[in-house]
Amino acid sequence: NITLSGYTLGVELMGGGITTSRTWSALSQGLAYVISGDVIVYNDATLTINAGAVLKFADGASLVIANYNAGSSGANAGLLKAVGTSSARITFTSLSGESGGWKGIYFGARSDYFSGTVMNYCLVENAGAINYDGVAANITCHQTNLPTMTNCTIRNSSGYGVYSYASSPQISNVV
């Protein structure tokens, strides 16, 4: 747990690579995952985030869905399955609460090989620090057809809401 002035903020995650599948569930009311470094979901791993989870990223941190030669190596690219509900959205935001407070979600080149990344009923906000492409955005899709985003709210970026480079993300009912 991470505590500030006697108040528990939640569970601190230092960042790092996810090489085997993980599930992050909603914490007790008012608590969040506080992420202090880049989280990278590597080949053959799935990060599942359950309804109601809140993720607060420190300055300069990001969530990266990676593909390191997945198609040619026989491995599957990393996956993100963030499926909230209309009454229990999944929140991706900055720890500071400020626009530009984190690097956002980054879908790396060809990260859609053999995969099914989905974001449903998610709130993605307050990103926009410069990411790996030199772009400020809440979500960056770099040479990928991911993600499938439905019923999401993307707001308050210091750059783009969704930045798509040579990509065809599937987006519906997104504000």
Secondary structure as GFF3:
##gff-version 3
##sequence-region A 1 175
A	DSSP	beta_strand	2	4	.	.	.	ID=ss1
A	DSSP	beta_strand	7	13	.	.	.	ID=ss2
A	DSSP	beta_strand	16	18	.	.	.	ID=ss3
A	DSSP	beta_strand	22	24	.	.	.	ID=ss4
A	DSSP	beta_strand	32	35	.	.	.	ID=ss5
A	DSSP	beta_strand	39	41	.	.	.	ID=ss6
A	DSSP	beta_strand	46	50	.	.	.	ID=ss7
A	DSSP	beta_strand	54	57	.	.	.	ID=ss8
A	DSSP	beta_strand	62	65	.	.	.	ID=ss9
A	DSSP	alpha_helix	70	73	.	.	.	ID=ss10
A	DSSP	beta_strand	79	83	.	.	.	ID=ss11
A	DSSP	beta_strand	90	94	.	.	.	ID=ss12
A	DSSP	beta_strand	104	107	.	.	.	ID=ss13
A	DSSP	beta_strand	118	120	.	.	.	ID=ss14
A	DSSP	beta_strand	122	125	.	.	.	ID=ss15
A	DSSP	beta_strand	137	142	.	.	.	ID=ss16
A	DSSP	beta_strand	148	150	.	.	.	ID=ss17
A	DSSP	beta_strand	153	155	.	.	.	ID=ss18
A	DSSP	beta_strand	160	165	.	.	.	ID=ss19
A	DSSP	beta_strand	170	172	.	.	.	ID=ss20
###
